[in-house]
Amino acid sequence: MNVQIGFMGVIADIAKTKKLALDFDGAPTLSELLDELERRYGDEFTNRIYRNAVTPRRLQTGTRIFINNKAVDDAALATALPQPAEPGASASILVYFLPASCGG
């Protein structure tokens, strides 16, 4: 399965790219995809994606992950990424960092 990933904001700065394509044998879970991105981009990426380092891991509240334009949460971590509707098409995964609001 080919997965197209888009990075925005701080995540793009960490990855030093705005786009990445990865190939997997079969459909990875969101957790498996994030594991691969952790291996590539290290602790700074991990700290922006996860609130904790131990299982069960939880996504940061200031990070939003969209799969095929649909926002996902912690419940999606163990779910396989959806197969594209058309054979040979790519899954579209968009990951972006949404900074917390500042107030006074």
N, C-alpha and C positions, 0 to 999 in steps of 0.2 A: 504494500500500500504506500502510495506517495502522499506525504503530508506537506502542505505549503504552510509556512508559519510566518506571520508578520509581527514584528516587534515595534513598539512605540515608546516614546518618552524615555525614562530612565533605563528600562529594559533594553531598548535599542542601543543606548550608550554602553551598557555592560556587554552586550553581544557584539558591539561594533558593526552592526548591520541592521537593516530594517526588514530583510527577508531571508528566509532559509528554507530549503527543500530537503526533506529527509525521506528515505525509503525504509520501510519495515516489512518483514515477512508477516503477512496478515495484518489485522487491525490492532494496533497497540491500545492499551488503556491510556487515559490521560496521565495517570501516574507514571507509566512506562515512558511516555513522551517527555514528561518533565524530568525523569531520571536521566534520560539521554541529554537533555539540555543542561542539567546540573553538571554532568561529566564534561561537557564542552565549555561551560562558562563559569564554573566554580562557585565558591561560597557567596560571593556578592549577588549572583543570580539567585541562588537558593534563598538567601535572606530576604530578597524582594518577593519571592513567590510563596514561601512557607512561613508560618508563625512559629513553628517548632521543628526541632530536628529529630524527634523520636516519634515512633508510631503510637497512636494514629496521627499522621501529619495533617495539619489544617492550613488552608490557603490564607494568605495575608488578606486582611479586610480591605486594604488599599490597592489590591491588585485585582484586576478584572480579566477573566479569560473567556473568550468567545469561541465557540465551535460552530462553524457554519452560521455565523451571525446571531447565535443564541448564547446569552450569558449562562455560564455554568458555575456551580459552587462545589463545596467539598464532596457532595454526593456523587459527582461525576468522576472523581479520581479513580474509582475502581471499574468504571464503565468503559467498554471498548469504544474507540472513536467510530463514528458512523461511516459506513461504507458509502462511497459516492453513488448517486442515483444512476449514473451512466458508467458502464464498464470503461476502464482506461482513464476516467476523470480523476482529478485530485481532490482529496479532502481539503477544506479550507479552514485553517486554524489561525485565529487572530489572538495574540497575547499582547495586552498593553497594561501599563502601570497608571493607575489613577491616583494622584497624590491627594492626601487628606486636605480638607479645607482649613484655612487659618482664620481665626476670629479673634475678637477682642472684647 
